[in-house]
Amino acid sequence: MSEEKKDVTRRDFLKTTSIAAGTLVGGGVIGGVIGYNAKKSGGTEEVSKDTAGEGVAEKVANRGLMFFENKHEFDILSEATERIFPEDDLGPGAIGLHVPYFIDNQLAGSYGINAADYTMGPHFEGEPTQGFQSHLNRGEIFRQGIKKIEAESQKRFSETFTKITDEQKDEILTDFQQDEVKMRGITAGYFFSLLRSATLEGAYSDPLYNGNHNMEGWRMKGFPGHQMSFLEDIEEEGFKVIEPQSLSSMY
């Protein structure tokens, strides 16, 4: 007995499941579990434009960067994360949630230098079950990956990644996901998995870490954040919407 496949957008998928940041979920028209079969939603997943025709990256407040020294590379990262987690009618995308700043801050700390990982040699390609097998740390992988995204954009479309169409961006990012782009010391697929995981973590982390701006990521999931107590609500029989709280509100 065959069943008609139901088209599903990335936000529908996130809304109706309990998937947490870092798992294999779809994003825009490119990601993991549902990416290759996801329906484009009539322009709702397009990057928003302001009256001057610039991308949403221009709408984010001018904030200091901790890892990236090149603003253009930061803008490439911003546009890539926005295609993984695009703005739509349910709420802001990666840029509106300040995900690029979350990633920048994380790369500037112990996450970026793999401080908690054993990274001594020898380094062999190994098997997938053997985990991380590169001499590069995450900061180096992100720098190389972003430069490679730009190089692919220039080679294919003779234009910078921040100015090509969303469909062209998806084409490039999909090839990274499918490991069809050559990188040094690491696979393109591994870089994409880091980028996708970091994007989701930035969208759903506590705002204390400079992502999930205004807790909008939590609001889209109906997640209450960090409440001091649920004592007043624990006897409620129905679902109750609770205004989310950040860890920073407890200090």
Residue, then its C-alpha position, 0 to 999 in steps of 0.5 A: m500500500s503506497e502513501e502519497k508523500k507529504d511535502v514538508t518544509r524545514r520549519d514544519f519539520l523542526k516544529t513537529t519534532s523534538i530534534a535538538a541542536g547538533t543532530l542531523v536535520g534538514g535546513g532550507v533545501i539542503g540538509g540531512v534528513i529531509g533536505y533533498n526532498a524539502k519543498k520550497s515554500g513560495g519565497t518564504e525561505e528567501v533571504s530578506k532584503d532591505t530597501a537598498g537591496e542588501g542582504v539581511a546581514e546588513k540588518v544585524a547590529n554592528r558588533g565586534l568580532m572575536f575570531f574573524e579578522n576579515k569582515h567579508e569572510f564573516d559575511i560569507l559565513s552569515e549567508a551560509t548559515e542563513r541558507i541552512f536556517p533561513e528566515d520564514d513566516l515562523g520567525p527569524g533565520a540564522i542571521g536574525l538569531h545572531v548565529p554568525y556571532f555565536i559561531d565567531n565567539q565559539l571559534a575564538g575559544s576552546y571550541g575553535i582550538n579543540a581544547a578538549d580533544y586529543t589531536m596528536g598524530p599520527h593522522f590517518e584518514g581512518e574509518p568513519t567510526q574512528g571519529f575526527q582524524s585531522h591535524l586541523n582544529r575547528g578554527e582552521i577548518f572553518r577558515q579553509g571551508i569559508k575560503k573554499i566556499e568563496a572560491e567555488s562561487q567565483k569559479r562557478f558564477s564569477e561572483t562573490f558568495t554573498k551576491i549570488t542567488d539563493e539557488q546558487k548558494d544551495e548548489i554550492l553548499t549541497d556539494f559540500q554536504q555531499d563531499e564533492v568539493k576537495m579540501r586539504g586535511i579534511t573532507a568537505g562533508y565534515f566541514f559542512s557537518l560542523l557548519r550545520s551543527a554550529t548553526l543549529e546550536g547557535a539558533y537554540s543555545d542560551p542567549l548568554y552565548n550570543g546566539n538565539h537572539n531575544m530567545e526567538g529560537w526557543r519561542m519557535k519551538g515553544f521551549p521555556g528556557h531556564q525557569m527557576s521553578f515549574l511549581e505553579d504550573i506542574e498541576e496544569e492538565g493542558f499545555k501552557v505557553i511559558e515566556p522563556q528565560s535565559l540563564s543571564s536573567m538569573y544573575 
